[in-house]
Amino acid sequence: MPRPIEAVIDAGALAHNLARLRQRAPGARQMVALKANAYGHGIERVFTGLAGADALAVVDIDEAQRLRGLGWRGAILLIEGCFEPRDLEACSRLNLWHVVHRTEQIDWLAGHKTREAHQVFLKVNTGMNRLGFAPAAARAAWARLAALAQVDGITLMTHLSDADGPRLGAADGIAHQLAAFDAACGELPGAASLANSAAVLRHPEASGDWVRVGLAAYGASPDHPLHTAADWGLQPVMSLRAQVIAVQQVPAGGTVGYGSAFVAAAPMRVGIVACGYADGYPRVAPTGTPVRVSGVATRTVGRVSMDMLAVDLTPCPDAGCGSWVTLWGADGQGGVQPVDEVAASAGTLAYELMCALAARVPTRTQAKPL
Ligand SMILES: *Cc1c(COP(=O)(O)O)cnc(C)c1O
């Protein structure tokens, strides 16, 4: 028998979340970020939930190829662009759109032989200082691209660093970047793409022509704990669950796990769960990290081991060996353990937990509700 742990991927929840995000920005076309193997969910597993999307975004050509193999005929954007000139051949062959964020990428395009001209996204660095042309260089880059026979259309693009909250001392995290974008290329023709999940939810008026949604599409909240995923009307796409494989009766003063990091104040029942950091559960999640056992909210106790972690069974006297424990996601009994809460407890973000789901965890797509 395999270890009693599984991740369940609900493509229907993804479709629901995309519809919610569409309601926030009804005038914009919707691009869904599928990089990092669909944020750890598996491109093939979420694919049926993507039917309503207008375009998909990936980082690796390999991921674009898989999407074409699945039958996706729509637009696919390489969101970091080409890494070397040869990548342009894949763009022509697979009909990929690509980001252009530095001068060499324009040089490569100028030397590229293609029958069909390419759609490109010209990326302007409006303050994130990660990828993109400086605002002062944006017009010249646009003009060079516009003059190339290899280029058919240019969408203007930037990425927002603080759409999920305030910036430094400012109340608003995006105003300075919107202003920089407008100053850099406000009068240039073509569509614009600015908003990630946080911007679509918190600043829908700034969505532009193309939104690029990731995290919220997978059912996590970009501004947790200010808003929960439920506040935004989002449903979890990934649920990680495992069974209790042993129960310990721990006396007062007894300790649990490595380093005796947890000491029982009173006698208590502790469930040992078949999930550890080698499954992608964060080792740094301390005692008190929320978890659901048989649909009842409780907490972890002690340190997370490689293959196991411990939970407090005090609130769930009926739970025992074989009980299902929801580490994050839907518990199958109408309850949800938000991945955002686990991430917060571990000092990280839902992005990282989703992407870190280990390959060894058996994963299935949801056939019927858990
Ligand atoms: C991943 C990514 C997005 C999506 O971001 P979320 O915060 O997950 O919505 C948008 N734009 C770019 C350039 C990205 O790399």
The ligand as a Tripos MOL2 file, in Angstrom:
@<TRIPOS>MOLECULE
LIG
   15    15     1     0     0
SMALL
NO_CHARGES

@<TRIPOS>ATOM
      1 C1          3.7360   34.9260  -12.3610 C.3       1 LIG1
      2 C2          3.4530   36.2240  -12.9790 C.ar      1 LIG1
      3 C3          2.1850   36.8060  -12.8830 C.ar      1 LIG1
      4 C4          1.0890   36.2330  -12.0150 C.3       1 LIG1
      5 O1          1.3260   36.6760  -10.6990 O.3       1 LIG1
      6 P1          0.3480   36.2990   -9.4980 P.3       1 LIG1
      7 O2          0.8460   37.1350   -8.3810 O.co2     1 LIG1
      8 O3          0.5430   34.8480   -9.2250 O.co2     1 LIG1
      9 O4         -1.0250   36.6370   -9.9450 O.co2     1 LIG1
     10 C5          1.9610   37.9760  -13.5640 C.ar      1 LIG1
     11 N1          2.9320   38.5650  -14.3040 N.ar      1 LIG1
     12 C6          4.1710   38.0440  -14.3900 C.ar      1 LIG1
     13 C7          5.1940   38.7330  -15.2040 C.3       1 LIG1
     14 C8          4.4680   36.8730  -13.7450 C.ar      1 LIG1
     15 O5          5.7050   36.3670  -13.8350 O.3       1 LIG1
@<TRIPOS>BOND
     1     1     2 1
     2     2     3 ar
     3     2    14 ar
     4     3     4 1
     5     3    10 ar
     6     4     5 1
     7     5     6 1
     8     6     7 2
     9     6     8 1
    10     6     9 1
    11    10    11 ar
    12    11    12 ar
    13    12    13 1
    14    12    14 ar
    15    14    15 1
@<TRIPOS>SUBSTRUCTURE
     1 LIG1         1 GROUP 0 **** ****
